[in-house]
Amino acid sequence: MSKIKLISFLLLLIFAACKNEKPVCDPVAEEAAIKMALKKYIIANEARNISLISELWANDTAVLSIGTDRRDVLRGSDAVVAKFEEQYKWFEDTYISARDIDIYVHPACETAWFSEVLQYNFMQGEKAVEYPDLRFTGFLEKRDGNWVIMHTHLSAPADR
């Protein structure tokens, strides 16, 4: 009878240990995945790829994007996608480079924030336009194994 109790106790311990097991979180791997998402953001803009923009943003009404103009407050993923569609009608030959990339992944690997400095160059008709040192910050959430953008803020440095 003592063997049955011992086996039962061991099975109970094993079951309890398995039940409380949390998924492994690898912040270094998650940071690399976020860097890739930020690269895809640049690629999507350079290629004027709306489907890639749609993949990068959460398909959610909670999405918020604040642009460089005080009227550029976009609420919901539909508004963000519509803004990119409108922008792509006016911009051509876009080239974007990023530097000073900083990423923080929450220890649970479910949320993260980023900041980076972008150099935006594009053609608007016959005119070359340059936006140097744009500060791009944002908040991401991991959904279904993918990092998606929930919030961004793009700001231009003040003229001094």
N, C-alpha and C positions, 0 to 999 in steps of 0.2 A: 504494500500500500504506500510505503514511503517513496518508492520509485515513481509512482503515478503522481504524487504530490510534487516531487522534485521536477519531473518533466512538465507538469502543468505550470509550475512557477517559472521555469525557464522559458516556456512558450509565451507566457504572459509578459515577461520582461522583453523578449524579442519583439512581440507585437507592440508593446508600448514604445520601444525605441524606434521602430519603423514608423509608427503613427506620428511621432513628433519630429521626424526628420524634415529639415527645411531644405529647399533646393539650394544647391551650391551657387554662390554668387562670385563671379570673377570680375572685379572692377576694372582690371587692366583690359580684359577682352571686351567689356562693355564700352570702355572709353574708345577702343579701336573701332567698334561698331558705330559709335556716335561720330567719330572723325569721318568715317565713310559716309554717313548720312549728310554731314556738312559738305563733303566733296560732291555728293550727288546734288545737293542744293545748287552749287556752282555750275555743275554740268547741266542741270535742268534749265538754268537761266541762260547759259551760253547757247544751248541748243534750242531754246524756246520750247521746251518739252512739257506741255501741260499735264500729261499723264504721270510723269515722274514727280512733278510738283504735287499732284493729288496724292501720290503714294507717300510722300514725305510728311505731309500734314495729317493730323488726326482728322478723321471724318466725323466731326463733332461740332456742335453749336458752341461749345466752351472755348474753342480756339479764339485767340486774340492776337492781332498783329498791329503794332503801332509803327508807322513809317516816319520819314523825316519831316513831312508836312503835318502841321497840327490837325488837319482834316483827315489824315490817313490813319483812321482807327477802324480796323476791320474786325468784325465779330462773326465768328463761324467760318468753317472751312469753305463753304460756298462763296463767301465774300472774298476770301483770300485767293481762291482759284480765279474768280472773276477779275480781280485786280491784276493778276499775272497775265491773264488773257488780254486785257486792255493794254498793259504795258508792252506786251510782245508785238502789238500792232504798231507801236511807235519807235521801238528800239530795234536795232540790227547790229550785227557784228559785235556782239557783247563779249568782253573778256573780263574775267574777275579773278583776282588773286587774293589769298587770305594769309594773314600772319598773326602772330601773337595769340594763338589759339589756346584757350584755357577751358578745361572741361572738369566738372565735378560730378561724380556718380555717387548717389546716395548709397550707403552701405547695403541696403536691401535690393539694389539694382533695379528699382522700378521707376525711379525718377532721376533726372539729371538736369544740370544747367550748363550753358556754354557762353563764352564771349570770344570774339575775334575781331580783327580789324580787316576790312575789305577795301580793295582798290577796284572800283567799278569803272570800266571804260566801255563805251558803246557809240554807235553812230545813230544820229537822229536826223534822217534825211541826208544831207551833205555835210552836216556838222558833227565833228568829233566832240564827244562829251566825256569829261573825266570827273569822277567823284573820288578823291583820295581820302584815305583814313576814315572811312565810314565805320562806326562802331556797331557791331551786330551782336546782339545778345538774345538768349532764348532759354526756354524750358522745354524739356522733352519728357515723354512718358513711354514706358515700355508696354506695348499692347500686342498680345498674340506673338510674342517673341521678337517684335520689331520696334525700334525706336521711332516715334513719331513726334512731330513738333506740335506743341500746344500753345506756345506763346513766343513771340519775337518782338524785338524793338530795334529799329535801325535809326541811328542818329548821326548827324554830320557834326564835325567839330566846329566850334564857334569861330567866326572870323575875328582875329585879334588885330 
